[in-house]
């Protein structure tokens, strides 16, 4: 299931990152769902298609799982056949420390005498 914003009810982004106008999940009004005054008896109205269901209904025709998935941009091909977005060649990585404590010890070990006399 694709992520759905609980602020504007659209798909593929999170409400914490949304700056669009709010739409109610239940009535498609221009307010946050928590502020909705719709009674339980009145029918829901989808903010995505206008249908008689809440905007998070998985059977909504505008829900991406029910239709075509958005097409991703194809990588452009160079004349030599390599794609433009090819990842760079791997470079050797430094050996990582075995633990946080070991990494800290390596940083401060020069402060202590080598013969362990304190």
Residue pairs with C-beta under 8 A, 6 or more apart in sequence:
1 58
1 65
2 11
2 12
2 63
2 64
2 65
3 11
3 12
3 13
3 14
4 10
4 11
4 55
4 56
5 11
5 13
5 14
5 15
5 18
5 20
6 15
6 25
6 33
7 15
7 18
7 20
7 22
7 23
7 32
8 15
8 18
8 20
8 21
8 22
8 23
8 47
9 23
9 24
9 25
9 28
9 47
9 48
9 55
9 56
10 20
10 48
11 63
11 64
12 64
12 70
21 30
22 30
22 31
22 32
23 29
23 30
23 47
23 55
24 30
24 31
24 32
24 33
24 35
24 36
24 38
24 47
24 55
25 33
25 36
25 47
25 54
25 55
25 56
26 33
26 36
26 38
26 44
26 45
26 54
26 55
27 36
27 38
27 42
27 44
27 45
28 45
28 46
28 47
28 50
28 55
29 36
29 38
38 44
43 52
44 52
44 53
44 54
45 51
45 52
46 52
46 53
46 54
46 55
46 57
46 60
46 62
47 55
48 55
48 60
48 62
48 63
49 60
49 61
49 62
51 57
51 60
51 61
53 59
53 60
57 63
58 65
58 66
59 66
60 66
61 67
64 70
75 83
75 84
75 85
75 86
76 83
76 84
77 83
77 84
78 84
97 103
97 106
112 118
